[in-house]
Amino acid sequence: MLKRVIDHPEFDKYDLSSLRVITYGAAPMPFEVIKKAIELMPDVRFINAFGQTETASTITMLGPEDHIITGTPEEKEKKLKRLASSIGRPMSDVEVRIIDEEGKEVPVGEVGEIVARGPRVMGGYWKDPEKTAKAFTKDGWLHTNDTGYIDEDGYIYLSGRADDLIIRGGENISPEEVENALYSHPKIEEAAVIGVPDPEWGQEPMAVVVLKKGEKATDEEIMEYCRQKLSSFKRPRYVAFI
């Protein structure tokens, strides 16, 4: 929705002085979209909220201060990285951890599943003890089924949904990471990445792309662009234009 607003041909004709806050979430925000929105609406406070129904909505937040790209070159670089892929830090009344498949907390920077506990987290599913048991770890942490990692400053970075990961020859590929690379291509308007079956590798990433009006591109051009932006095994092997 935000992309449609800032891309509207008459955007500059409207008075947005009464607009104070824009909160976004529920799906990954392409870096180029939020960056452009901040540039076009410098007086608006942007908030990236992350959560789910089972946590009574928000459990982490990338606040307005994280959307203001100022400071030293090092500070600006950190903020741009956070803006591109961080879901912020835990809310004050929520505990969040990153765990491995055995339920052990992983070191800083290592990808695992995001789990949470606290007063915001549900007690269980109504009259469904079996589903409730599967939703929590043995020591009471809620499985979000989202994967990510935490940095040295306590910011959490989303890698993707555990269910959405593309597994190619044993390597995990986050669709969101590939989509962000695609969105930075000057000819691409919209993009999505899915896994398709492959007899040799198990799955291969496939890009589904909408080009900007009047633009033309080939499969090879898109794949080569991604090869320059991503590790070789992550680049799409197929491209579909719609």
C-alpha positions as a printed NumPy array, in Angstrom:
array([[  0.   ,   0.   ,   0.   ],
       [  2.829,   2.411,   0.86 ],
       [  4.427,   1.773,  -2.521],
       [  1.179,   2.639,  -4.297],
       [  0.92 ,   5.864,  -2.315],
       [  4.437,   7.123,  -3.07 ],
       [  4.235,   5.994,  -6.717],
       [  0.953,   7.81 ,  -7.326],
       [  1.414,  10.218, -10.266],
       [ -0.224,  13.053,  -8.284],
       [  1.562,  12.39 ,  -4.976],
       [  3.146,  15.87 ,  -4.931],
       [ -0.237,  17.578,  -5.267],
       [ -1.502,  16.445,  -1.86 ],
       [ -0.935,  18.167,   1.478],
       [  0.386,  15.53 ,   3.895],
       [  1.256,  17.929,   6.709],
       [ -1.326,  16.297,   9.011],
       [  0.221,  12.842,   8.549],
       [  2.251,  12.065,  11.671],
       [  2.949,   8.317,  11.862],
       [  3.053,   5.376,   9.46 ],
       [  3.303,   1.903,  10.972],
       [  4.104,  -0.971,   8.669],
       [  4.532,  -4.708,   9.103],
       [  2.884,  -8.073,   8.332],
       [  5.137,  -8.568,   5.289],
       [  8.724,  -7.628,   4.376],
       [  9.077,  -4.016,   3.229],
       [ 11.387,  -3.695,   0.203],
       [ 14.332,  -1.481,   1.145],
       [ 13.94 ,   0.773,  -1.899],
       [ 10.296,   1.435,  -0.975],
       [ 10.863,   2.483,   2.648],
       [ 13.952,   4.497,   1.682],
       [ 11.959,   6.44 ,  -0.922],
       [  9.05 ,   6.936,   1.498],
       [ 11.375,   8.456,   4.118],
       [ 12.856,  10.798,   1.509],
       [  9.408,  11.912,   0.296],
       [  7.898,  12.278,   3.784],
       [ 10.724,  13.474,   6.069],
       [  8.341,  14.721,   8.784],
       [  6.534,  11.398,   9.179],
       [  7.545,   9.022,  11.984],
       [  7.909,   5.49 ,  10.58 ],
       [  7.566,   2.364,  12.741],
       [  8.2  ,  -1.228,  11.676],
       [  6.172,  -3.532,  13.953],
       [  6.66 ,  -7.302,  14.086],
       [  4.37 ,  -9.832,  15.732],
       [  1.515, -12.252,  15.157],
       [ -1.973, -13.039,  16.415],
       [ -0.589, -15.418,  19.056],
       [  1.451, -12.583,  20.58 ],
       [ -1.371, -10.01 ,  20.659],
       [  0.36 ,  -8.265,  17.775],
       [  3.694,  -6.474,  18.284],
       [  6.662,  -8.094,  20.042],
       [  9.518,  -6.166,  18.39 ],
       [  9.701,  -2.678,  16.931],
       [ 12.057,  -0.697,  14.72 ],
       [ 11.226,   2.756,  16.021],
       [ 11.11 ,   6.223,  14.453],
       [ 14.668,   6.986,  15.589],
       [ 15.891,   4.017,  13.532],
       [ 14.364,   5.532,  10.398],
       [ 16.394,   8.749,  10.684],
       [ 19.622,   8.141,   8.784],
       [ 22.037,  10.563,  10.452],
       [ 25.321,  10.366,  12.364],
       [ 28.841,   9.261,  11.533],
       [ 29.479,   7.163,   8.4  ],
       [ 29.605,   4.058,  10.613],
       [ 26.302,   4.954,  12.311],
       [ 24.646,   5.63 ,   8.956],
       [ 25.834,   2.272,   7.627],
       [ 24.383,   0.489,  10.665],
       [ 21.053,   2.29 ,  10.337],
       [ 20.787,   1.514,   6.634],
       [ 21.447,  -2.16 ,   7.353],
       [ 18.762,  -2.168,  10.041],
       [ 16.325,  -0.385,   7.778],
       [ 16.883,  -2.991,   5.075],
       [ 16.205,  -6.09 ,   7.157],
       [ 15.776,  -5.503,  10.909],
       [ 12.493,  -5.845,  12.785],
       [ 13.932,  -3.861,  15.675],
       [ 14.301,  -4.743,  19.329],
       [ 11.899,  -6.536,  21.699],
       [  9.153,  -4.543,  23.403],
       [  9.772,  -3.855,  27.085],
       [  7.324,  -6.529,  28.286],
       [  8.453,  -9.312,  25.93 ],
       [ 11.416, -11.675,  25.968],
       [ 12.722, -12.794,  22.581],
       [ 15.374, -15.414,  21.856],
       [ 16.897, -17.076,  18.798],
       [ 17.155, -20.855,  19.156],
       [ 18.438, -23.818,  17.161],
       [ 16.542, -27.008,  16.302],
       [ 17.358, -28.435,  19.735],
       [ 15.916, -25.41 ,  21.521],
       [ 19.282, -23.976,  22.561],
       [ 19.941, -20.241,  22.283],
       [ 22.334, -19.485,  19.415],
       [ 25.249, -17.003,  19.497],
       [ 24.948, -13.411,  18.258],
       [ 24.803, -13.307,  14.463],
       [ 23.736, -16.932,  14.022],
       [ 20.416, -17.695,  12.319],
       [ 17.78 , -19.667,  14.19 ],
       [ 14.089, -19.599,  15.021],
       [ 12.629, -16.555,  16.771],
       [ 10.744, -17.51 ,  19.955],
       [  9.001, -15.283,  22.493],
       [  7.407, -15.282,  25.92 ],
       [  5.744, -12.732,  28.181],
       [  2.325, -11.327,  29.083],
       [  1.535, -10.532,  25.437],
       [  1.875, -14.175,  24.432],
       [ -1.267, -16.318,  24.328],
       [ -1.92 , -19.042,  26.869],
       [ -2.925, -21.479,  24.144],
       [ -5.389, -22.273,  21.373],
       [ -9.027, -22.512,  22.43 ],
       [ -9.926, -26.122,  23.244],
       [ -6.967, -27.461,  21.252],
       [ -4.318, -28.782,  23.671],
       [ -2.509, -30.723,  20.94 ],
       [ -1.973, -27.64 ,  18.776],
       [ -1.042, -25.636,  21.874],
       [  1.626, -28.16 ,  22.862],
       [  3.209, -27.936,  19.405],
       [  3.195, -24.123,  19.534],
       [  5.474, -23.909,  22.585],
       [  8.918, -25.187,  23.524],
       [  9.183, -27.428,  26.569],
       [ 10.192, -24.435,  28.69 ],
       [  7.312, -22.212,  27.559],
       [  8.607, -20.159,  24.614],
       [  6.231, -19.59 ,  21.696],
       [  7.417, -20.787,  18.29 ],
       [  6.93 , -17.945,  15.787],
       [  8.102, -20.139,  12.882],
       [ 10.102, -17.133,  11.691],
       [ 13.86 , -17.361,  11.32 ],
       [ 16.356, -14.613,  12.031],
       [ 19.36 , -13.522,  14.055],
       [ 20.25 , -10.905,  16.655],
       [ 23.164,  -8.465,  16.468],
       [ 25.477,  -7.145,  19.171],
       [ 23.139,  -4.185,  19.813],
       [ 20.068,  -6.354,  20.384],
       [ 18.441,  -5.708,  17.002],
       [ 16.717,  -8.692,  15.424],
       [ 16.973,  -9.395,  11.702],
       [ 14.341, -11.434,   9.925],
       [ 15.614, -14.115,   7.56 ],
       [ 12.21 , -15.479,   6.572],
       [  9.489, -17.924,   7.489],
       [ 10.809, -21.343,   8.391],
       [  8.067, -22.784,   6.178],
       [  9.064, -20.534,   3.243],
       [ 12.772, -21.336,   3.159],
       [ 14.029, -22.714,  -0.134],
       [ 16.408, -25.612,   0.473],
       [ 18.812, -26.087,  -2.427],
       [ 21.282, -28.927,  -2.028],
       [ 21.134, -28.582,   1.753],
       [ 21.649, -24.794,   1.672],
       [ 18.897, -22.555,   3.073],
       [ 17.795, -19.645,   0.888],
       [ 15.582, -16.878,   2.262],
       [ 13.083, -15.676,  -0.379],
       [ 13.095, -12.218,   1.25 ],
       [ 16.844, -11.819,   0.745],
       [ 16.551, -12.61 ,  -2.961],
       [ 13.481, -10.374,  -3.304],
       [ 15.365,  -7.429,  -1.787],
       [ 18.101,  -7.898,  -4.378],
       [ 15.504,  -7.963,  -7.153],
       [ 13.784,  -4.812,  -5.878],
       [ 17.06 ,  -2.91 ,  -6.204],
       [ 17.087,  -3.577,  -9.971],
       [ 16.161,  -0.314, -11.752],
       [ 13.747,  -2.042, -14.152],
       [ 11.777,  -4.075, -11.601],
       [  8.48 ,  -2.844, -10.163],
       [  7.517,  -5.898,  -8.084],
       [  9.07 ,  -9.277,  -7.36 ],
       [  8.454, -12.525,  -5.51 ],
       [ 10.662, -15.593,  -5.099],
       [  9.448, -19.174,  -4.74 ],
       [ 11.055, -22.594,  -4.64 ],
       [ 10.41 , -24.971,  -7.519],
       [ 11.199, -28.719,  -7.545],
       [ 14.522, -29.802,  -9.022],
       [ 15.598, -33.451,  -9.488],
       [ 19.261, -32.725,  -8.699],
       [ 19.185, -30.007,  -6.013],
       [ 15.779, -30.625,  -4.443],
       [ 14.639, -27.043,  -5.016],
       [ 15.732, -24.083,  -7.106],
       [ 14.773, -20.421,  -6.549],
       [ 12.479, -18.91 ,  -9.166],
       [ 11.835, -15.169,  -9.502],
       [  8.41 , -13.889, -10.509],
       [  8.864, -10.341, -11.769],
       [  6.755,  -7.354, -12.817],
       [  8.761,  -4.824, -14.819],
       [  8.235,  -1.084, -14.633],
       [  6.074,   0.383, -17.371],
       [  7.935,   0.581, -20.667],
       [ 10.897,  -1.528, -19.499],
       [ 12.186,  -4.733, -21.07 ],
       [ 14.53 ,  -7.354, -19.635],
       [ 15.653, -10.922, -20.254],
       [ 15.958, -13.898, -17.916],
       [ 19.732, -13.779, -18.294],
       [ 19.889, -10.082, -17.377],
       [ 17.927, -10.607, -14.155],
       [ 19.897, -13.71 , -13.154],
       [ 23.237, -12.019, -13.824],
       [ 22.185,  -8.999, -11.758],
       [ 21.325, -11.289,  -8.84 ],
       [ 24.611, -13.15 ,  -9.226],
       [ 26.42 ,  -9.872,  -8.548],
       [ 24.281,  -9.157,  -5.476],
       [ 24.021, -12.609,  -3.885],
       [ 25.964, -15.778,  -3.211],
       [ 25.943, -17.947,  -6.321],
       [ 23.642, -20.63 ,  -4.899],
       [ 21.007, -18.019,  -3.96 ],
       [ 20.498, -16.457,  -7.383],
       [ 17.282, -17.406,  -9.229],
       [ 17.668, -20.172, -11.806],
       [ 14.373, -19.284, -13.458],
       [ 12.592, -15.988, -14.119],
       [  8.915, -15.523, -14.985],
       [  7.671, -12.143, -16.218],
       [  4.039, -11.249, -15.559]])
